[in-house]
Amino acid sequence: MYRTNEIKLAERIIQLDKLRDELYEELLKKLGTKGYELLRALQNH
């Protein structure tokens, strides 16, 4: 059985994942394929 803290942590990860998807879509809407390039460049910096 999972403890309450473990469940809350898993739920938070799911929320962050959804937020990440929303933010990524917004970036792509604003910059198109350049959004992907910018994201990768910043991640590799």
Secondary structure, DSSP 8 states (H G I E B T S, - for coil): ---HHHHHHHHHHHHHHHHHHHHHHHHHHHHTHHHHHHHHHHHH-
